[in-house]
Amino acid sequence: MAEGEEMQAFTSIMDALVRISTSMKNMEKELLCPVCQEMYKQPLVLPCTHNVCQACAREVLGQQGYVGHGGDPSSEPTSPASTPSTRSPRLSRRTLPKPDRLDRLLKSGFGTYPGRKRGALHPQVIMFPCPACQGDVELGERGLAGLFRNLTLERVVERYRQSVSVGGAILCQLCKPPPLEATKGCTECRATFCNECFKLFHPWGTQKAQHEPTLPTLSFRPKGLMCPDHKEEVTHYCKTCQRLVCQLCRVRRTHSGHKITPVLSAYQALKDKLTKSLTYILGNQDTVQTQICELEETVRHTEVSGQQAKEEVSQLVRGLGAVLEEKRASLLQAIEECQQERLARLSAQIQEHRSLLDGSGLVGYAQEVLKETDQPCFVQAAKQLHNRIARATEALQMFRPAASSSFRHCQLDVGREMKLLTELNFLRVPEAPVIDTQRTFAYDQIFLCWRLPPHSPPAWHYTIEFRRTDVPAQPGPTRWQRREEVRGTSALLENPDTGSVYVLRVRGCNKAGYGEYSEDVHLHTPPAPVLHFFLDGRWGTSRERLAISKDQRAVRSVPGLPLLLAAERLLTGCHLSVDVVLGDVAVTQGRSYWACAVDPASYLVKVGVGLESKLQESFQGAPDVISPSPLVPPPPHIYSTPQHPPTQRPPLQVRPGQWA
């Protein structure tokens, strides 16, 4: 039983090791430098958050023409393993500056690059072309010396190397061949040692004896992350600059007014966010796999659709070629027929002229006819011959080729066709429509009107999407109501909710697919149900001065003698001349909405509702002398009172309008 449990435990451990090893191998692409495509070596974090090897970054800056900004060489302490025999001969002959002086030079921005003069007050800022995001990032004046090393990435690379090279021993770098297996490492010396070599290079009583030994490794890193500006350990994080800072950076004016937190708080916050995101991803592995399958299916469809598109284009181009070939054959046939006709006419003209030569048939025949002495016989024969000779003489005197040798009329003007063929391209989707806000409104119905931009490809039909914005948001994506395949450039949406705000948008569609949506337009519907009514000409005052339209939706003042008389009374009296017209609907209860459009040329219009009893009293009194004081509510009848101007004005119109 114990053996079975031990075997099960051993199997579980091996499975876990296999999973860890597989995971480490799968993330290899995350550990490759985008420049050298090898494992990161002393990676630097660029301002765009991408990483690059320090040596690769120096090489890239060198290719860009920057010299002296490849980083701080003092960060690479001399290793005991770097003996004169392993160094470059040129380097061994060069006199190196002292480390303290070199550090001061680098901190002061020492170096030359294109466009900078010695002693310049405003040195040029170094730009680094990031190979990952393909953008130029600003490194500042110090170049690579102002960047942090990504120590976490170095540790991950080291763990990955150890996982893929299980059993590979790390050898001592100071032993004589053959080297022994390393048992210790020294971060200060940046070398691996066996026991004997470590004692030899770290004798008692010297400063090196205070070096703390570590496990043997192939990559040596500092004990902590140091500030590249002040060489002190970073203790805070600037949220404004999104950069780690030390105590000296914190008190400098560079970060004055910035939001700075302890590095522990930033560590905990980022760790919690990363853990939460990673937990969500790991908990939705089924969704990830489903999306991968969907993407793979999309790839297959893309390959098939691409092949079909190629075949369609090839077929269309072949069709164009067949049409051109057919047209070419017909044009060549027409030229051939014209050429044969001209050649026949010219050949006949040549034969006719050859008959005029001495000794030819016509001339010889004429000479023989002239020898005839019998007068009647001569007249009979010479009459026909004379006509032929006359035509030949006329042709000789007015010589002109029977046909032209030029074929200018057969020249083709293919400029338009060549332009069309040059501009031949794939069909583009329609551009985003433009909503016509002057003609779009919301009343008891929503009328939406739009148009395409001037140079937009045509649209076969449109899709309208609309939704209410004054309702509580539902979880998940925003849901739009949709109306498909709308023909024309306008649409009517019926039965909208009253007192609501609707947002609408439109997009066009053609054979190439759907285009972009138009800008959203917001429309307010009336706050109450719309009341429809007609103007009743049987009720009101001064009906001889008012004219109601045939559809009973508009009323205007009629210019003429009654209007002039009313204007005269207005000039001599103390009251306004008021004409009243009523609607054919009485309101008894509830809340209703209606709107009017007034002609801008009108003088004064009062629109409202009034009590039926008050209106009857007004009608029974003097019709042309009515006080303009407002009627008392509550109002059951709709009325309109156009008030005439003192002089003749354009007709007044009162028409139920739209809610804007």
C-alpha positions as CSV (number, residue, x, y, z in Angstrom):
1,M,0.0,0.0,0.0
2,A,2.9,2.3,0.9
3,E,4.6,1.5,-2.3
4,G,1.4,2.4,-4.3
5,E,1.1,5.8,-2.5
6,E,4.8,6.5,-3.1
7,M,4.4,5.7,-6.8
8,Q,1.3,7.9,-7.0
9,A,3.2,10.8,-5.3
10,F,6.1,10.3,-7.6
11,T,3.8,10.3,-10.7
12,S,2.2,13.5,-9.5
13,I,5.5,15.2,-9.0
14,M,6.7,14.1,-12.4
15,D,3.5,15.3,-14.0
16,A,4.0,18.7,-12.3
17,L,7.6,18.9,-13.5
18,V,6.5,18.0,-17.0
19,R,3.8,20.7,-16.9
20,I,6.3,23.3,-15.6
21,S,8.8,22.3,-18.2
22,T,6.3,22.5,-21.0
23,S,5.1,25.9,-19.7
24,M,8.6,27.2,-19.7
25,K,9.3,25.9,-23.2
26,N,6.1,27.5,-24.5
27,M,7.1,30.9,-23.2
28,E,10.4,30.9,-25.1
29,K,9.2,33.5,-27.6
30,E,8.5,35.9,-24.7
31,L,12.2,35.7,-23.8
32,L,13.7,36.5,-27.2
33,C,15.3,39.9,-27.9
34,P,13.5,41.5,-30.9
35,V,16.9,42.6,-32.2
36,C,19.2,39.5,-32.0
37,Q,16.3,37.0,-31.7
38,E,18.3,35.3,-28.8
39,M,17.7,35.0,-25.1
40,Y,17.8,38.4,-23.3
41,K,21.2,39.3,-21.9
42,Q,21.1,42.2,-19.4
43,P,17.8,43.5,-20.8
44,L,16.9,47.2,-20.5
45,V,13.4,48.6,-20.2
46,L,12.6,51.2,-22.8
47,P,10.2,54.0,-22.1
48,C,7.6,52.2,-24.3
49,T,7.9,49.3,-21.8
50,H,9.5,47.0,-24.3
51,N,12.8,45.2,-23.6
52,V,16.1,44.9,-25.5
53,C,19.5,43.5,-24.7
54,Q,22.0,46.1,-23.6
55,A,24.5,45.1,-26.2
56,C,21.8,45.2,-28.9
57,A,20.7,48.6,-27.8
58,R,24.3,49.9,-28.1
59,E,24.6,48.5,-31.6
60,V,21.3,50.1,-32.6
61,L,22.4,53.5,-31.3
62,G,25.7,53.1,-33.1
63,Q,23.9,52.4,-36.3
64,Q,21.8,55.6,-35.7
65,G,25.0,57.6,-35.4
66,Y,25.0,58.1,-31.6
67,V,28.4,57.7,-30.0
68,G,29.1,57.6,-26.3
69,H,25.5,56.8,-25.2
70,G,25.6,53.1,-24.9
71,G,25.2,52.9,-21.2
72,D,27.4,53.1,-18.2
73,P,30.4,50.8,-18.4
74,S,30.9,51.1,-14.7
75,S,27.8,48.8,-14.4
76,E,30.0,46.0,-15.8
77,P,32.6,45.4,-13.0
78,T,35.8,43.7,-14.0
79,S,35.6,40.0,-13.4
80,P,38.6,37.9,-12.3
81,A,37.8,35.7,-15.3
82,S,38.5,38.6,-17.6
83,T,42.2,38.1,-17.8
84,P,44.5,39.8,-20.2
85,S,44.6,36.7,-22.4
86,T,40.9,36.9,-22.9
87,R,40.7,40.6,-23.6
88,S,41.0,42.1,-27.0
89,P,44.6,43.2,-28.0
90,R,43.3,46.6,-28.9
91,L,41.6,47.0,-25.6
92,S,44.7,46.0,-23.7
93,R,46.8,48.7,-25.5
94,R,44.2,51.4,-24.8
95,T,44.5,53.6,-21.7
96,L,41.2,53.5,-20.0
97,P,40.0,56.5,-17.9
98,K,39.5,56.1,-14.2
99,P,36.1,54.8,-13.2
100,D,35.2,57.9,-11.1
101,R,36.1,60.3,-14.0
102,L,34.2,58.1,-16.5
103,D,31.2,58.1,-14.2
104,R,31.2,61.9,-14.0
105,L,31.5,62.2,-17.7
106,L,28.6,59.9,-18.3
107,K,26.4,61.7,-15.8
108,S,27.1,65.0,-17.4
109,G,25.9,63.8,-20.8
110,F,29.3,63.1,-22.3
111,G,29.3,62.0,-25.9
112,T,29.0,63.2,-29.5
113,Y,26.2,62.6,-32.0
114,P,25.0,64.3,-35.1
115,G,23.8,67.9,-34.6
116,R,25.4,68.4,-31.2
117,K,28.2,70.8,-30.5
118,R,30.6,70.7,-27.6
119,G,29.4,72.9,-24.8
120,A,25.9,73.2,-26.3
121,L,23.3,74.5,-23.8
122,H,20.5,72.4,-25.2
123,P,21.9,69.1,-26.3
124,Q,19.9,67.0,-28.7
125,V,17.5,64.4,-27.1
126,I,18.4,60.8,-28.1
127,M,15.7,58.9,-30.0
128,F,15.7,55.1,-30.0
129,P,13.9,53.1,-32.7
130,C,12.1,50.4,-30.8
131,P,12.1,47.2,-32.8
132,A,9.0,45.9,-31.1
133,C,6.5,48.7,-31.6
134,Q,8.3,50.2,-34.6
135,G,8.2,53.6,-33.0
136,D,10.8,56.1,-31.9
137,V,11.1,56.5,-28.1
138,E,12.8,59.3,-26.4
139,L,15.7,58.3,-24.1
140,G,16.7,61.7,-22.9
141,E,20.1,63.2,-22.9
142,R,21.9,60.3,-21.1
143,G,20.8,57.7,-23.5
144,L,20.9,54.1,-22.3
145,A,22.6,55.2,-19.1
146,G,19.2,56.5,-17.9
147,L,17.3,53.1,-18.3
148,F,16.6,50.5,-15.8
149,R,17.7,46.9,-16.1
150,N,14.9,44.3,-16.1
151,L,16.1,42.1,-13.3
152,T,12.9,40.1,-13.1
153,L,13.2,39.2,-16.8
154,E,16.8,38.2,-16.2
155,R,15.7,35.8,-13.4
156,V,13.0,34.3,-15.7
157,V,15.5,33.8,-18.4
158,E,17.9,32.1,-16.0
159,R,15.1,29.8,-14.7
160,Y,14.2,29.0,-18.3
161,R,17.8,28.1,-19.2
162,Q,17.9,25.8,-16.2
163,S,14.7,24.1,-17.1
164,V,15.7,23.3,-20.6
165,S,19.2,22.2,-19.7
166,V,18.5,19.8,-16.8
167,G,21.7,18.1,-15.6
168,G,24.0,20.7,-17.3
169,A,26.6,21.6,-14.7
170,I,28.0,25.2,-14.4
171,L,31.8,25.1,-14.5
172,C,34.3,27.1,-12.6
173,Q,35.6,30.1,-14.6
174,L,39.0,30.3,-12.9
175,C,40.2,26.7,-13.0
176,K,42.9,25.5,-15.3
177,P,41.6,23.0,-17.9
178,P,39.8,20.8,-17.3
179,P,37.6,23.1,-15.1
180,L,35.8,21.7,-12.1
181,E,32.1,22.1,-11.4
182,A,31.3,25.4,-9.8
183,T,29.9,25.5,-6.3
184,K,29.8,29.2,-5.6
185,G,29.2,32.4,-7.3
186,C,30.1,36.0,-6.5
187,T,27.9,38.9,-7.6
188,E,30.7,41.4,-6.9
189,C,33.3,39.5,-9.0
190,R,30.7,38.4,-11.5
191,A,32.2,34.9,-11.8
192,T,31.6,31.3,-10.7
193,F,34.1,29.4,-8.6
194,C,34.8,26.0,-7.3
195,N,35.7,25.8,-3.6
196,E,39.4,26.1,-4.0
197,C,39.3,29.0,-6.5
198,F,36.8,30.9,-4.3
199,K,39.2,30.7,-1.4
200,L,42.1,31.7,-3.7
201,F,40.4,34.8,-5.0
202,H,38.8,35.8,-1.7
203,P,41.7,35.6,0.8
204,W,41.1,36.3,4.5
205,G,42.0,39.8,5.6
206,T,41.2,41.5,2.3
207,Q,38.1,43.5,1.1
208,K,37.1,40.6,-1.2
209,A,36.7,38.3,1.8
210,Q,33.6,40.4,2.6
211,H,31.9,39.3,-0.7
212,E,28.8,37.2,0.0
213,P,28.9,33.9,-2.0
214,T,25.8,32.9,-4.0
215,L,24.7,29.9,-5.9
216,P,26.6,29.4,-9.2
217,T,24.8,31.1,-12.1
218,L,25.5,32.2,-15.7
219,S,24.0,35.6,-15.2
220,F,25.0,38.0,-12.5
221,R,22.7,40.8,-11.4
222,P,22.9,43.6,-8.8
223,K,21.4,42.8,-5.4
224,G,18.7,45.4,-6.0
225,L,17.4,47.8,-8.6
226,M,19.5,50.9,-8.6
227,C,18.5,54.4,-9.8
228,P,20.4,55.0,-13.0
229,D,20.8,58.7,-12.2
230,H,22.0,58.6,-8.6
231,K,23.1,54.9,-8.2
232,E,20.9,54.5,-5.1
233,E,18.3,51.9,-4.4
234,V,14.8,52.8,-5.6
235,T,12.3,53.2,-2.9
236,H,9.3,54.9,-4.5
237,Y,7.2,54.9,-7.6
238,C,6.1,58.0,-9.4
239,K,2.6,57.4,-10.8
240,T,2.7,60.6,-12.9
241,C,5.9,59.6,-14.8
242,Q,5.3,55.8,-14.3
243,R,8.9,55.4,-13.2
244,L,10.8,54.1,-10.2
245,V,12.6,56.8,-8.2
246,C,15.0,56.9,-5.3
247,Q,15.1,59.3,-2.4
248,L,17.1,61.9,-4.3
249,C,14.8,61.8,-7.3
250,R,11.8,62.3,-5.0
251,V,13.1,65.6,-3.7
252,R,14.2,67.0,-7.1
253,R,12.1,69.5,-9.0
254,T,11.6,67.0,-11.8
255,H,9.0,65.2,-9.7
256,S,7.6,68.2,-7.8
257,G,3.8,67.9,-7.6
258,H,3.8,64.3,-8.9
259,K,1.9,61.6,-7.2
260,I,4.6,59.4,-5.6
261,T,3.9,56.3,-3.6
262,P,6.1,53.8,-1.8
263,V,7.4,51.0,-3.9
264,L,5.6,48.5,-1.6
265,S,2.2,50.0,-2.4
266,A,2.9,50.0,-6.1
267,Y,4.2,46.4,-5.8
268,Q,1.0,45.2,-4.0
269,A,-1.3,47.1,-6.4
270,L,0.3,45.8,-9.6
271,K,0.6,42.3,-8.1
272,D,-3.1,42.3,-7.3
273,K,-4.1,43.5,-10.7
274,L,-1.8,41.0,-12.5
275,T,-3.1,38.2,-10.2
276,K,-6.7,39.1,-10.9
277,S,-6.2,39.3,-14.6
278,L,-4.2,36.0,-14.7
279,T,-6.9,34.3,-12.6
280,Y,-9.6,35.5,-15.0
281,I,-7.6,34.2,-18.0
282,L,-7.0,30.9,-16.3
283,G,-10.6,30.6,-15.3
284,N,-11.8,31.1,-18.9
285,Q,-9.6,28.6,-20.7
286,D,-12.6,27.1,-22.4
287,T,-13.5,30.5,-23.8
288,V,-9.9,31.0,-25.0
289,Q,-10.0,27.6,-26.7
290,T,-13.4,28.4,-28.3
291,Q,-12.0,31.7,-29.6
292,I,-8.9,29.9,-30.9
293,C,-11.1,27.4,-32.8
294,E,-13.2,30.3,-34.1
295,L,-10.1,32.1,-35.3
296,E,-8.8,29.0,-37.0
297,E,-12.1,28.6,-38.7
298,T,-11.9,32.2,-39.8
299,V,-8.4,31.5,-41.2
300,R,-9.8,28.6,-43.2
301,H,-12.7,30.8,-44.5
302,T,-10.2,33.5,-45.3
303,E,-8.1,31.2,-47.4
304,V,-11.2,29.9,-49.2
305,S,-12.7,33.4,-49.7
306,G,-9.3,34.7,-50.8
307,Q,-9.0,32.0,-53.4
308,Q,-12.6,32.6,-54.6
309,A,-11.9,36.3,-54.8
310,K,-8.8,35.6,-56.9
311,E,-10.8,33.4,-59.3
312,E,-13.6,36.0,-59.6
313,V,-11.1,38.8,-60.4
314,S,-9.3,36.5,-62.9
315,Q,-12.6,35.6,-64.5
316,L,-13.7,39.3,-64.8
317,V,-10.3,40.3,-66.2
318,R,-10.5,37.4,-68.7
319,G,-14.0,38.7,-69.6
320,L,-12.6,42.1,-70.2
321,G,-9.9,40.6,-72.3
322,A,-12.4,38.6,-74.3
323,V,-14.5,41.8,-74.9
324,L,-11.3,43.7,-76.0
325,E,-10.3,40.8,-78.2
326,E,-13.8,40.8,-79.8
327,K,-13.7,44.5,-80.3
328,R,-10.2,44.3,-81.7
329,A,-11.3,41.7,-84.3
330,S,-14.4,43.8,-85.3
331,L,-12.3,47.0,-85.7
332,L,-9.6,45.2,-87.7
333,Q,-12.4,43.7,-89.9
334,A,-13.8,47.2,-90.5
335,I,-10.3,48.5,-91.5
336,E,-9.8,45.5,-93.8
337,E,-13.1,46.2,-95.6
338,C,-12.3,49.9,-96.0
339,Q,-8.9,49.0,-97.3
340,Q,-10.2,46.5,-99.9
341,E,-12.8,49.0,-101.1
342,R,-10.2,51.7,-101.6
343,L,-7.8,49.3,-103.3
344,A,-10.6,48.3,-105.7
345,R,-11.4,51.9,-106.6
346,L,-7.7,52.8,-107.0
347,S,-7.2,49.7,-109.2
348,A,-10.1,50.7,-111.4
349,Q,-8.7,54.2,-111.7
350,I,-5.3,52.8,-112.7
351,Q,-6.9,50.7,-115.4
352,E,-8.8,53.7,-116.7
353,H,-5.6,55.8,-116.9
354,R,-3.7,53.0,-118.6
355,S,-6.3,52.9,-121.3
356,L,-5.3,56.5,-122.2
357,L,-1.8,55.5,-123.0
358,D,-0.6,55.5,-126.7
359,G,-1.2,52.1,-128.1
360,S,-3.7,51.1,-125.5
361,G,-7.1,49.7,-126.3
362,L,-9.2,52.9,-126.0
363,V,-6.8,55.1,-127.9
364,G,-6.2,52.5,-130.6
365,Y,-9.9,51.9,-131.0
366,A,-10.5,55.7,-131.4
367,Q,-7.8,55.9,-134.0
368,E,-9.4,53.1,-136.0
369,V,-12.8,54.7,-135.7
370,L,-11.4,57.9,-137.1
371,K,-10.4,56.0,-140.2
372,E,-14.1,55.3,-141.0
373,T,-15.3,57.2,-144.1
374,D,-19.0,56.1,-144.0
375,Q,-20.6,59.0,-142.3
376,P,-23.7,57.4,-140.9
377,C,-21.6,54.5,-139.5
378,F,-19.1,56.9,-138.1
379,V,-21.7,58.9,-136.2
380,Q,-23.2,55.7,-134.8
381,A,-19.9,54.4,-133.5
382,A,-18.3,57.7,-132.5
383,K,-21.2,58.9,-130.4
384,Q,-20.6,56.3,-127.7
385,L,-16.8,56.5,-128.0
386,H,-16.9,60.3,-127.6
387,N,-18.6,60.0,-124.3
388,R,-15.9,57.7,-123.0
389,I,-13.2,59.9,-124.4
390,A,-14.8,63.0,-122.8
391,R,-14.9,61.3,-119.4
392,A,-11.3,60.2,-119.7
393,T,-10.3,63.7,-120.7
394,E,-12.1,65.2,-117.8
395,A,-10.5,62.7,-115.4
396,L,-7.1,63.6,-116.9
397,Q,-7.6,67.4,-116.5
398,M,-9.1,67.1,-113.0
399,F,-6.9,64.3,-111.7
400,R,-7.6,63.1,-108.1
401,P,-7.1,59.7,-106.6
402,A,-10.3,57.8,-106.3
403,A,-9.5,57.0,-102.7
404,S,-7.4,58.5,-99.9
405,S,-4.4,56.6,-98.6
406,S,-4.9,58.0,-95.1
407,F,-6.7,56.0,-92.3
408,R,-7.0,58.8,-89.8
409,H,-10.7,58.2,-89.4
410,C,-9.7,54.8,-88.0
411,Q,-7.8,56.2,-85.1
412,L,-9.1,55.2,-81.6
413,D,-9.5,57.5,-78.7
414,V,-8.9,55.3,-75.7
415,G,-8.1,58.1,-73.2
416,R,-11.3,57.6,-71.3
417,E,-11.0,53.8,-71.5
418,M,-7.4,53.9,-70.3
419,K,-8.4,56.2,-67.4
420,L,-11.2,53.8,-66.5
421,L,-8.8,50.8,-66.6
422,T,-6.2,52.7,-64.7
423,E,-8.7,53.6,-62.0
424,L,-10.1,50.0,-62.0
425,N,-10.0,48.9,-58.4
426,F,-12.0,46.9,-55.9
427,L,-15.4,48.1,-54.9
428,R,-15.3,50.1,-51.7
429,V,-17.9,50.1,-49.0
430,P,-20.0,53.3,-48.7
431,E,-18.7,56.0,-46.6
432,A,-20.5,57.1,-43.4
433,P,-23.8,58.8,-44.2
434,V,-24.4,62.4,-43.1
435,I,-27.6,62.9,-41.1
436,D,-29.7,65.8,-42.4
437,T,-30.6,67.6,-39.2
438,Q,-32.8,70.1,-40.9
439,R,-35.2,67.5,-42.1
440,T,-34.9,65.0,-39.2
441,F,-37.4,65.4,-36.4
442,A,-39.4,63.5,-33.8
443,Y,-43.1,64.1,-33.3
444,D,-45.6,61.3,-33.1
445,Q,-43.2,59.6,-35.4
446,I,-39.5,59.8,-36.0
447,F,-38.5,60.9,-39.4
448,L,-34.8,60.3,-40.2
449,C,-33.2,61.7,-43.3
450,W,-29.6,61.3,-44.5
451,R,-27.3,61.5,-47.5
452,L,-24.0,60.1,-48.6
453,P,-20.8,62.2,-49.0
454,P,-20.2,63.5,-52.5
455,H,-17.4,61.0,-53.5
456,S,-18.8,58.0,-51.6
457,P,-19.4,54.7,-53.4
458,P,-23.1,54.0,-53.9
459,A,-25.1,52.1,-51.4
460,W,-27.6,49.4,-52.3
461,H,-29.5,49.7,-49.1
462,Y,-29.1,51.0,-45.5
463,T,-29.3,49.8,-42.0
464,I,-30.8,52.0,-39.3
465,E,-30.1,51.4,-35.6
466,F,-31.8,53.2,-32.7
467,R,-32.2,52.9,-29.0
468,R,-33.4,54.8,-26.0
469,T,-30.7,56.5,-23.9
470,D,-32.9,57.4,-20.9
471,V,-33.4,53.8,-19.7
472,P,-31.1,52.0,-17.2
473,A,-28.2,50.3,-18.9
474,Q,-28.4,46.6,-19.1
475,P,-25.3,44.4,-18.4
476,G,-23.4,43.4,-21.4
477,P,-23.0,45.1,-24.8
478,T,-25.3,47.9,-25.8
479,R,-28.3,46.6,-27.6
480,W,-29.6,48.5,-30.6
481,Q,-32.9,48.0,-32.4
482,R,-32.3,47.5,-36.1
483,R,-34.1,48.0,-39.3
484,E,-32.5,46.2,-42.2
485,E,-32.5,46.9,-46.0
486,V,-34.0,50.3,-46.0
487,R,-34.2,51.7,-49.5
488,G,-33.8,55.4,-50.2
489,T,-32.3,58.1,-48.0
490,S,-35.1,58.5,-45.5
491,A,-37.1,56.3,-43.1
492,L,-40.1,56.7,-40.7
493,L,-40.0,55.1,-37.3
494,E,-43.5,54.7,-35.8
495,N,-44.8,54.6,-32.3
496,P,-41.8,56.0,-30.3
497,D,-42.2,56.3,-26.6
498,T,-43.2,59.7,-25.4
499,G,-40.9,61.9,-23.3
500,S,-37.8,59.9,-24.3
501,V,-34.5,60.5,-25.9
502,Y,-33.6,58.4,-28.9
503,V,-30.2,58.0,-30.5
504,L,-30.0,56.9,-34.1
505,R,-27.3,56.0,-36.6
506,V,-27.2,54.8,-40.2
507,R,-24.8,52.9,-42.3
508,G,-24.8,51.9,-46.0
509,C,-24.2,48.5,-47.6
510,N,-23.2,47.4,-51.1
511,K,-21.5,44.3,-52.6
512,A,-18.3,45.2,-50.8
513,G,-20.0,45.0,-47.4
514,Y,-21.2,47.4,-44.7
515,G,-19.7,50.9,-44.3
516,E,-19.0,53.0,-41.3
517,Y,-21.9,54.3,-39.1
518,S,-22.9,57.9,-39.3
519,E,-22.5,60.1,-36.3
520,D,-25.1,59.6,-33.6
521,V,-28.1,61.9,-33.6
522,H,-30.2,62.4,-30.5
523,L,-33.9,63.2,-30.8
524,H,-36.4,64.2,-28.0
525,T,-39.9,62.8,-28.4
526,P,-42.9,65.0,-27.2
527,P,-43.5,64.8,-23.4
528,A,-47.1,63.7,-24.0
529,P,-49.2,61.9,-26.6
530,V,-49.6,64.1,-29.8
531,L,-53.1,65.6,-30.2
532,H,-54.2,65.7,-33.9
533,F,-56.9,68.2,-34.8
534,F,-58.2,70.3,-37.7
535,L,-59.1,73.9,-37.8
536,D,-62.9,74.5,-37.9
537,G,-63.9,77.5,-40.0
538,R,-67.5,77.4,-38.7
539,W,-66.4,78.8,-35.4
540,G,-64.5,81.9,-34.6
541,T,-64.6,85.6,-35.1
542,S,-64.0,87.7,-38.2
543,R,-64.1,84.8,-40.5
544,E,-64.1,87.1,-43.5
545,R,-60.5,88.1,-42.7
546,L,-59.2,84.5,-42.3
547,A,-58.6,81.8,-44.9
548,I,-58.2,78.1,-43.9
549,S,-56.4,75.7,-46.1
550,K,-58.1,72.8,-47.8
551,D,-56.5,70.3,-45.5
552,Q,-57.7,72.4,-42.5
553,R,-54.2,72.4,-41.1
554,A,-53.2,76.1,-41.7
555,V,-54.8,79.5,-41.4
556,R,-53.7,82.9,-42.8
557,S,-55.0,86.4,-42.9
558,V,-56.6,87.5,-46.2
559,P,-55.4,90.9,-47.4
560,G,-58.2,93.2,-48.5
561,L,-60.8,95.8,-47.4
562,P,-61.8,94.0,-44.1
563,L,-58.1,93.9,-43.1
564,L,-57.6,97.6,-43.9
565,L,-60.7,98.5,-41.9
566,A,-59.5,96.5,-38.9
567,A,-56.1,98.2,-39.2
568,E,-57.9,101.6,-39.3
569,R,-59.8,100.8,-36.1
570,L,-56.6,99.6,-34.5
571,L,-55.0,103.0,-35.2
572,T,-57.9,105.0,-33.8
573,G,-58.9,102.6,-30.9
574,C,-57.3,101.4,-27.7
575,H,-57.7,97.6,-28.3
576,L,-56.1,95.2,-30.7
577,S,-58.0,93.6,-33.6
578,V,-58.1,89.9,-32.9
579,D,-59.3,87.1,-35.1
580,V,-60.0,83.8,-33.5
581,V,-60.3,80.3,-35.1
582,L,-61.0,77.1,-33.2
583,G,-59.9,73.6,-33.6
584,D,-62.4,70.7,-34.0
585,V,-61.2,68.8,-30.9
586,A,-62.3,69.5,-27.3
587,V,-60.0,68.4,-24.5
588,T,-61.7,67.2,-21.4
589,Q,-58.9,65.6,-19.4
590,G,-55.4,64.2,-19.5
591,R,-52.2,65.6,-20.9
592,S,-51.7,66.2,-24.6
593,Y,-49.0,67.7,-26.8
594,W,-49.2,69.6,-30.1
595,A,-46.9,72.1,-31.8
596,C,-47.4,74.9,-34.3
597,A,-45.2,76.5,-36.9
598,V,-45.7,80.2,-37.4
599,D,-44.7,82.1,-40.5
600,P,-41.8,84.3,-39.8
601,A,-43.5,87.2,-41.6
602,S,-46.5,87.1,-39.2
603,Y,-47.1,90.0,-36.8
604,L,-48.3,88.4,-33.6
605,V,-49.9,85.1,-32.9
606,K,-51.4,83.7,-29.7
607,V,-51.9,79.9,-29.5
608,G,-53.5,78.2,-26.6
609,V,-56.6,76.7,-25.1
610,G,-59.6,78.2,-23.3
611,L,-62.8,77.4,-21.5
612,E,-65.8,76.8,-23.9
613,S,-68.0,79.2,-21.8
614,K,-65.4,82.0,-22.1
615,L,-65.1,81.5,-25.8
616,Q,-68.9,81.6,-26.3
617,E,-69.0,84.9,-24.4
618,S,-66.3,86.3,-26.6
619,F,-68.2,85.2,-29.7
620,Q,-71.4,86.8,-28.5
621,G,-69.7,90.1,-27.9
622,A,-68.2,92.5,-30.4
623,P,-66.1,90.4,-32.8
624,D,-63.6,93.1,-33.7
625,V,-63.0,94.6,-30.2
626,I,-61.6,91.8,-28.0
627,S,-59.1,92.5,-25.2
628,P,-55.8,90.6,-25.7
629,S,-55.8,89.5,-22.0
630,P,-55.2,85.8,-21.6
631,L,-58.1,83.4,-21.1
632,V,-58.5,81.7,-17.8
633,P,-57.6,78.0,-17.5
634,P,-58.5,75.1,-17.3
635,P,-58.7,75.0,-21.1
636,P,-60.9,72.5,-23.0
637,H,-60.8,74.1,-26.5
638,I,-57.9,74.8,-28.7
639,Y,-57.9,78.3,-30.2
640,S,-55.7,80.4,-32.4
641,T,-55.8,84.2,-32.4
642,P,-53.9,85.9,-35.2
643,Q,-53.6,89.6,-34.4
644,H,-53.5,92.0,-37.3
645,P,-50.7,94.5,-37.7
646,P,-51.5,98.2,-38.2
647,T,-50.5,98.0,-41.8
648,Q,-50.8,95.3,-44.5
649,R,-48.4,92.4,-43.9
650,P,-47.7,89.1,-45.7
651,P,-50.3,86.4,-44.9
652,L,-50.2,84.8,-41.5
653,Q,-49.8,81.0,-41.3
654,V,-50.4,78.8,-38.3
655,R,-49.6,75.2,-39.1
656,P,-49.1,72.2,-36.8
657,G,-45.4,71.5,-36.9
658,Q,-42.7,69.2,-35.6
659,W,-41.1,68.7,-32.2
660,A,-37.4,69.5,-32.6
